[in-house]
Amino acid sequence: MLYKKIVFRVHAILRMFERRIEEEDVQHVLKDGEVIEDYPMDKPYPSRLLLGWRGSRPIHVVAADNHDDKETIVITAYEPESNKWDPTFRRRKIS
């Protein structure tokens, strides 16, 4: 689900700035990315991890939906590290 209203948590904004991830990058992942993990027990809203690509750059976005207020909340965004993810960036490597 993606609502028209997108809310960026302060944590997400700080991390996006540090990691040089633009708002447009996150919106692209939310719109066209694929859900690779679900976190149904997260509070206050179940969340999910999405993978999207901006050119050759993989980007992970953690987001949740507040159905009551019809908004998607961006929790964080980052470029996954190749030493922690498989080559497709869809599955975590087992330690």
ABEGO torsion letter per residue (X at the ends): XBBABBBBBAAAAAAAAAAGBBAAAAAAAAAABBBABBBAABOABBBBBBBBBBEABBBBBBBBBBAAAGBBBBABBBBBBAAABBAAGABBBBX
